[in-house]
Amino acid sequence: PTGVERIDVESAKDMFAVTHEQVDDADIFIGAAAVADYYPAEEKNAKIKKSKDELSIKFLRNPDILASVASLRNKPFTVGFAAETENLRQFAIGKLENKNLDMIIANLVGKNRGFEKDVNAVEVFWPGGEMSFALAEKTALARDLITFIAGQYFKSVVAIRD
């Protein structure tokens, strides 16, 4: 889209670095990328040949980009996402609090929900509030969410000034 600068990355570590190079200029940070929580400890450049009945792969934790942005001294208004298969409210609010987010947008995923559909419904949580967004086309839902995020950001800026 016009006015958007795209920066390609190959790994979560790359995304972490690029995010922290860019975030100082941001008023609002929306962590919408579904970054893998873990990566394989060992990288192979060739096919792993079948040799045993079992194969174990050790995984290491990727850096938490969203939490790192939310912990910055001069953090932007930080919005995260939570795709959950159960206990949506509980897990979303836990993530909101544990990562020190200003807002979290959560939805249930699973069979016939969330992914690979043109419609979605979400719950939005912020310290002291919550709101439901009913099932809608994802493009319309995205517009509504951007408008809502901007409104909440404006309220937070006004509250800081008062």
Protein Blocks (a to p, Z undefined) as FASTA:
>chain_A
ZZiacdddfbfklmmmmmmmmmmmpmbdcdfbccdfbdcfbdcfbdcddfbfbdcddddd
dddfklmmmmpmblcddddddddfbhklmmmmmmmmmnopabdcdddedehihiapabdc
dddddehiacddddddfklmmmmmmmmmmmmmmmmmmmmmZZ
